[in-house]
């Protein structure tokens, strides 16, 4: 399990923090999964970076 930190722009302003096992990009959307269940979906153009925090 990891925390994914989504940033919107170069200022690195945190847009969301999501606890999930994995994510994937399909049809312009990032979808995050926890225990093989979808937990969060966001349009890819709304996110500039995704950082995985395993701590």
Residue pairs with C-beta under 8 A, 6 or more apart in sequence:
1 19
1 20
1 21
1 34
2 19
2 20
2 21
2 52
2 53
2 54
3 17
3 18
3 19
3 52
3 53
3 55
4 17
4 18
4 19
4 20
4 23
4 32
4 50
4 51
4 52
4 53
5 14
5 16
5 17
5 50
5 51
5 52
5 53
6 14
6 15
6 16
6 17
6 18
6 42
6 47
6 49
6 50
7 13
7 14
7 15
7 47
7 48
7 49
7 50
7 51
8 15
8 46
8 47
8 48
9 48
10 48
12 49
15 46
15 47
16 40
16 42
18 32
18 39
18 40
19 34
19 39
20 32
20 33
20 34
20 39
20 40
21 33
21 34
21 35
21 36
22 32
22 33
23 30
23 31
23 32
23 33
23 50
24 30
24 31
24 33
25 31
25 44
28 43
28 44
28 45
29 41
29 42
29 43
29 44
30 41
30 42
30 43
30 44
30 47
30 50
31 38
31 40
31 41
32 38
32 39
32 40
32 41
33 39
